[in-house]
């Protein structure tokens, strides 16, 4: 099962890279065509907008799995273990609620816009709103699994990093762990 999940996230990362490459080609190609040949790609702006929306939502799923999203865990670190577990579970319950609202809203918008075509490309706008589902369903499952792991003690909230430090902090820890601890305390 772990291999399947790892493969799924590898496919997501490759899809994100392809969407970013597609955006670059569409936007840069359109600029070159407009200025050099006085022509353009009619659907460039619309497609690049759709690519950007999908790239953002798929990237959010990858960040959710890698615990790379923004968060503050300094309060959890200062609480006693039982209170930290309860606070983490309460936080996960709120995130699950927010994600459920996202799924529900994305589903409703997808169904409403199923037969609405985008003006330049004619692609169904359900594709545009479906990005919310592509984020919401995996994110809900990730949050549910993390909440289960916290509740059963598989994840110790007092020692595990539920959110990632900044890139600079990680680089500093790799270079000089003693200095990193000193900087973190102040």
N, C-alpha and C positions, 0 to 999 in steps of 0.2 A: 504494500500500500504506500509506503514511503517513497518508493521509486516512482510510482504513478504521480504522486503529489509533486515530487521534485521535477519530473518531466513536465507537468502542467505549468509550473512556475518558470521553467526554462523556455517553454513555448511562449508564455506571457512576455518574458524579457525580449525574446526574438521579435515578437509582434510589436512591442514598444519601439524597438530599434527600427523596424521596417516602417512604422508609422512616422517616426521622426525623419527618416530618410525621404519618405514620400512628401512630407511637408516641405522639406528643403528643396526638393526637385520642383514641386509645384510652384512655390513662391518665387524661388530664384529663376526658374524657367519663365514664369510669367513676367517678371521684371525685365529679363533680357529680351523677351519677345516684344514687350511694349516699347522699350527704349530703342532697340536696334531695328526692329522690323515693323513697328507701328501696328502690331497685332497682339493678341493675348490668348490665354487659355480661359475660356468662358467660365468653366466650373472650378477654376483654381482656388478662389477664395472660399467657396462653399465646401469643397473637399478638404482643404487644409483645416478649416474650422472643425469639420467632423473628425478628422484625424487627431486634432489637438484634444478634443473632448475625450475620445477613446484612449489616447495616450495618457491623459491625466487620470482617468478612472482606473485603467489597468495598472498604471504606476502606483496608485494608491493601494491596490490589492497587494502588490509586491512589497511595498513599504509596510503594510499591515502584517504580513507574514514575518518580515525580518525585524519587526518592532522598530522600524526606522522613522515612525511618525513622531510628531511633536508631543511632548508630555513632560510632566513634572513628577518625579518620584521622590523628591526630597522629603515630603511629608511621610510617605510610607516608610522610609528608612528610619525615621525618628519615632515611629509608633511601636508599641509592643507587638509581638508576632500575631496574636489573635486579632487585635484592632487593625493591624496592617492587612491581614487577610480579609476582614470584613470591609474595610475601605476599598480594597482592590476589587472585591466582588460587587460592591455597590457601584463602583466606576464602570465595571464591565456590564452590569445590568443597564446602566444609563446608555452606554455605547450600543448595546444590543437593541435598546428601544429606538435610539436615533437611526440605527442601521435598518431596523424594521420599517420605520417611517420612510426612509429612503427607498427601500424595495417597493413598498406600497405605492408611493408617489410615482416612481419610475414605471411600475407596471401600469398604473392608471394612465399616465401620459403616453406610454407606448401603445396602449389599446386605443386611446382617443385619436392618436395621430397615425394609426395604421394605414389609413387610406389618404393621408395628406402627403403630397409630393413636394420635395424641395424645389424651389423655383428654377435653379440653373441645371441641376443634374437629373431631377425627376426621381431621385432616390426617396423611398418612403421615410418620413420623419420619425417613424418608429425605430429606425436604425439609430438615429441620433439619440433618442431617449432611452434606447436599450442599453446604452453605456452605463446608466445607473443600475440596471440589473446585473450587468457584468461585474460591477464593483460590489453591489450590495449582497448578493448571494454568497460569494466566496468570503467576503469580509464578515458576514454574519456567522458563517461556519468557523472561521478562524477565532473570532471572539468567543463563540460558544465553547470551542475546544479549550481555549486559554482559561475561561471561567471554570470549566470542569476540572482542569489541571490544578487551578488554584484551590478550588473547593476540596479536592481529594488529597491535597498536599504534594502533588507531583511537582508543582512549582512553589518554591519557598519565596514569598514576596519580599522577605527581608534581605535576601542575598541576590536574587536574580535581577537582571536589568530588564525591566519591562519597556523601557524606552532607551534609545541610543544616545550617547553623548554627541557633542558636536564633532565634526571631522578634525578640528584642531586639537580637541581634548584627546581623541583616540590616537592621533599622531604623536602628541606629547607623551602619552602613556607608553607608546611603543619605543620612543627615544629615551626618555628618562622617567621611569615610574615614580621615583622619589620626588622629583620636581612636580610631577602631575598631582600627587597627593597634597603637596604643599599649596599649589595653586587652587585646588578644589576646596580646601579648607577655608580659604579667604574669599 
